[in-house]
Amino acid sequence: MFNAGWTSQTTHMILAAYVAVGAIIAGTHAWMLRRYPGSEFHRKALGLGLAMGVVAAALQPLSGDFSARYVANNQRAKFAALEGQFKTEQHAPLRIGGWPDTDAGQTRYALEIPGGLSFLEYGDFNAEVTGLDAFPREDRPDPRIVHPAFQLMVASGMLLLVVMVWAILTAWRRRGISEYPPLLLALAGVAPLGFLAIEAGWVVTEVGRQPWAIAGVMRTSEAVTRMPNLVVPFAISTMLYLLLASIVIALLVRQLREAPHRAFDGAPPRQEPANV
């Protein structure tokens, strides 16, 4: 547990969990407030989700920078792949978006900020950043997977932060957001992005360390278990977790459906317009 990367990794993951849970709580109750605008239960639950999510989302970029600096100094091949950095160079640009072309050795269609990557990681616009060309091809992670996953993670987190800050400012200025349907719809729309960012981040972590199970010591191909019939316990475990997930979802849906009747102030629910 207490290896060199534990502080940056655990901090980043814990904050991501708070962002994801806060966003899904806020989004769920924002959606319910569109139908039951007078529900005190949904109003308070929305406030709790926002309070938890916006604090974690505001801290997450700092945690991400801390984590990225660790990767840049200790896992240079992974860092080059996630940033789409093919060539070792000074004044390396920060790339937003783009698609890594492994045959041409460049990231196409990206918006590049000159010197941005060098400055973010080393505090110097002219610092040298190690590219994928510093490693043998067989030791490189695939940037076609790692770079888009990293971009998706960052974009999801930033969009969540923007919408949450919008909600907090609206609540502060208007003293409530339940009567502001566009914002409620936006909160509901971005609700899944926290979990999407977590999954994209794990793709960056796991694919980015390839082809190594233990960096420089054991390759993933050497670590594969050769025991036969592992599909049986794998299938059983998968079905068990699907069953547990279905039970949890059913219970949560029931709680949400019953909540307006328990904590409703008497105003009729907002009726959705009929389809023409």
C-alpha positions in Angstrom: 0.0 0.0 0.0 2.6 2.5 1.1 4.7 2.6 -2.1 6.1 5.8 -3.7 2.8 6.6 -5.5 0.3 5.9 -2.8 -0.3 9.5 -1.7 -1.1 10.9 -5.2 -3.1 7.8 -6.3 -5.3 7.4 -3.2 -6.0 11.2 -3.0 -7.0 11.3 -6.6 -9.2 8.3 -6.4 -10.9 9.3 -3.1 -11.7 12.7 -4.5 -13.0 11.1 -7.7 -15.3 8.9 -5.7 -16.8 12.0 -3.9 -17.2 13.8 -7.2 -19.0 10.9 -8.8 -21.3 10.2 -5.9 -22.1 13.9 -5.3 -22.9 14.3 -9.0 -25.2 11.3 -9.3 -27.0 12.3 -6.1 -27.4 15.9 -7.3 -28.4 14.9 -10.8 -31.0 12.3 -9.6 -32.7 14.7 -7.2 -32.5 17.6 -9.8 -34.4 15.4 -12.2 -37.0 14.6 -9.5 -37.4 18.3 -8.7 -38.5 18.9 -12.3 -41.5 16.7 -11.5 -42.0 17.6 -7.8 -40.7 21.2 -7.5 -42.1 21.5 -4.0 -40.4 18.5 -2.5 -38.3 19.5 0.5 -36.7 16.0 0.5 -35.4 16.4 -3.1 -34.3 20.0 -2.5 -32.2 19.0 0.6 -30.8 15.9 -1.1 -29.8 18.1 -4.1 -28.0 20.5 -1.8 -26.1 17.7 0.0 -25.0 16.2 -3.3 -23.9 19.6 -4.6 -22.0 20.5 -1.4 -20.1 17.2 -1.5 -19.5 17.2 -5.2 -18.4 20.8 -5.8 -15.8 20.7 -3.0 -14.2 17.5 -4.3 -14.5 18.7 -7.9 -12.7 21.9 -7.0 -9.8 20.0 -5.3 -9.6 17.4 -8.0 -7.5 19.5 -10.5 -4.9 20.0 -7.8 -4.9 16.3 -7.1 -4.6 15.6 -10.8 -1.6 17.9 -11.2 0.0 16.2 -8.2 -0.6 12.8 -9.7 0.5 13.8 -13.2 3.8 15.1 -11.8 4.5 11.8 -10.2 3.7 9.9 -13.4 5.9 12.4 -15.4 8.9 11.7 -13.1 8.4 7.9 -12.5 6.4 6.5 -15.4 7.6 8.4 -18.4 6.3 6.0 -21.0 2.8 6.2 -19.5 3.0 10.0 -19.3 4.1 10.3 -22.9 1.2 8.1 -24.0 -1.5 9.9 -22.1 -0.3 13.3 -23.4 0.2 12.1 -27.0 3.9 13.0 -26.8 5.7 11.0 -29.4 9.0 13.0 -29.6 11.4 13.9 -26.8 11.6 17.7 -27.0 12.0 21.0 -25.2 9.1 23.5 -25.1 6.6 20.6 -25.4 3.0 21.7 -26.2 0.0 20.8 -24.1 -2.4 19.0 -26.3 -6.2 19.3 -26.0 -8.0 16.6 -27.9 -6.4 15.0 -31.0 -5.9 11.5 -32.2 -2.5 9.7 -31.9 -1.2 8.5 -35.2 1.3 5.8 -34.3 2.5 5.2 -37.8 3.3 8.9 -38.4 4.5 9.4 -34.8 2.3 12.4 -34.1 -1.0 13.4 -32.5 -3.2 14.9 -35.2 -6.0 17.4 -34.9 -5.1 18.5 -31.3 -5.3 22.0 -30.0 -1.7 22.7 -28.9 -0.6 25.3 -26.3 3.1 25.9 -27.0 5.3 25.0 -24.0 2.2 24.2 -21.9 3.2 20.6 -21.1 6.7 21.5 -20.2 5.5 24.3 -17.8 2.7 22.2 -16.2 5.0 19.4 -15.3 8.3 21.1 -14.6 7.5 24.8 -14.1 9.6 25.8 -17.1 8.3 26.4 -20.6 11.6 25.1 -22.1 11.9 22.0 -20.0 12.5 18.7 -21.9 9.7 16.2 -21.9 10.4 12.6 -22.6 8.5 11.2 -25.6 7.6 7.7 -26.7 10.6 7.7 -29.0 12.8 7.2 -25.9 11.4 3.7 -25.5 11.5 0.6 -27.7 8.3 0.0 -29.5 7.6 -3.2 -27.6 7.8 -1.3 -24.3 5.4 1.5 -25.2 1.7 1.7 -24.1 -0.8 2.3 -26.8 -1.4 6.1 -27.0 -4.5 5.5 -29.2 -6.2 4.2 -26.1 -4.5 6.0 -23.3 -4.6 9.6 -24.7 -8.4 9.6 -25.6 -9.2 8.0 -22.2 -7.1 10.7 -20.4 -8.8 13.5 -22.4 -12.3 12.0 -21.6 -11.4 11.9 -17.9 -10.3 15.5 -17.8 -13.2 16.8 -20.0 -15.8 15.0 -17.8 -14.3 16.3 -14.6 -14.1 19.9 -15.9 -17.7 19.8 -17.3 -18.9 18.5 -13.9 -17.1 21.3 -12.1 -18.5 24.0 -14.4 -22.1 22.8 -14.0 -21.8 22.4 -10.2 -20.3 25.9 -9.8 -23.1 27.2 -12.0 -25.6 25.6 -9.6 -23.9 26.9 -6.5 -23.8 30.4 -7.8 -27.4 30.2 -8.9 -28.5 29.0 -5.5 -26.5 31.8 -3.9 -28.0 34.5 -6.1 -31.5 33.2 -6.5 -31.7 31.5 -3.1 -32.8 28.2 -4.7 -32.5 26.4 -8.0 -35.6 24.2 -8.0 -37.5 26.8 -10.1 -34.8 27.0 -12.7 -35.5 24.0 -15.1 -32.5 24.5 -17.4 -30.1 24.1 -14.5 -31.9 21.1 -13.2 -31.8 19.5 -16.6 -28.0 20.3 -16.9 -27.4 18.7 -13.5 -29.3 15.6 -14.5 -27.4 15.5 -17.8 -23.9 15.5 -16.3 -24.8 13.2 -13.4 -23.1 10.1 -15.0 -19.9 11.9 -15.9 -18.3 11.3 -12.6 -18.4 7.5 -13.0 -17.4 7.9 -16.7 -14.3 9.8 -15.6 -13.4 7.1 -13.0 -13.6 4.4 -15.6 -11.6 6.4 -18.1 -9.0 7.1 -15.4 -8.7 3.4 -14.7 -8.2 2.8 -18.5 -5.3 5.3 -18.3 -3.8 3.6 -15.3 -4.1 0.0 -16.5 -3.4 0.4 -20.2 -0.8 3.1 -19.5 1.4 0.6 -17.6 1.4 -1.9 -20.4 3.2 -4.1 -21.4 4.3 -4.4 -17.7 2.7 -6.1 -14.8 5.7 -5.0 -12.7 7.5 -2.2 -14.5 10.8 -3.4 -15.9 10.6 -6.7 -14.2 7.6 -8.8 -15.4 5.5 -8.4 -18.5 1.7 -8.8 -18.4 2.1 -11.7 -20.8 4.3 -13.5 -18.3 1.9 -12.8 -15.4 -1.2 -14.4 -17.0 -2.6 -17.3 -15.0 -2.5 -20.5 -17.0 -5.0 -22.4 -14.7 -7.8 -23.9 -16.8 -11.6 -23.4 -16.4 -11.2 -20.0 -14.8 -14.2 -18.9 -16.8 -16.5 -20.8 -14.3 -15.7 -18.7 -11.2 -15.5 -15.6 -13.3 -19.0 -16.2 -14.7 -20.4 -17.0 -11.2 -18.8 -13.8 -9.7 -20.1 -11.7 -12.6 -23.7 -13.0 -12.2 -23.5 -12.5 -8.4 -22.5 -8.9 -8.7 -25.1 -8.2 -11.4 -27.7 -9.7 -9.0 -26.5 -7.5 -6.1 -26.4 -4.4 -8.4 -30.0 -5.1 -9.5 -31.2 -5.3 -5.9 -29.5 -2.1 -5.0 -30.9 -0.2 -8.0 -34.4 -1.6 -7.3 -34.2 -0.4 -3.7 -32.9 3.0 -4.6 -35.6 3.5 -7.3 -38.3 2.5 -4.8 -36.9 5.0 -2.2 -37.0 7.8 -4.8 -40.5 7.0 -5.9 -41.8 7.0 -2.3 -39.9 10.0 -1.2 -42.2 12.7 -2.7 -45.2 11.1 -0.9 -43.4 11.1 2.4 -41.7 14.6 2.2 -44.0 16.4 -0.2 -45.4 19.8 0.7 -48.8 19.3 -1.0 -48.2 21.0 -4.4 -49.2 18.7 -7.3 -46.4 17.1 -9.3 -45.4 18.9 -12.5 -47.0 17.0 -15.4 -44.9 16.3 -18.4 -46.4 17.5 -21.7 -48.1 14.8 -23.8 -46.5 13.8 -27.0 -48.2 15.2 -30.1 
